[in-house]
Amino acid sequence: MRSRDDESVSRGEEMEAAEREAAKQRLLEQAEAERVPVEDTTRAVPDRRWRSDQR
């Protein structure tokens, strides 16, 4: 049979796991909201001004 201490530890662990899961979901939602679609990004164009043959 479980004692009250065991039940409170178990309940505390469950609460921590729920808090971790909620924090994880918030982070995933924030990352998705801040995500930039590939179509909206621009391709980097190399700067070749340093080449002597381009002058």
C-alpha positions, 0 to 999 in steps of 0.5 A: 500500500502507498503512503501519503509521501509516495502519493505526493511525490508521484503527483508532483512528478506528474505535475512536472511532466505536465508542465514540461509538456506544456512548455514544449508545446509553447516552444513548438507553437512559437517556433512555428509562428516565427518560421519563414517559409522557404518561398519567402527566403532569398538566395544569397548572391556571392559578392565577386567584386574582390576579383581582379578580373571583374574590374 
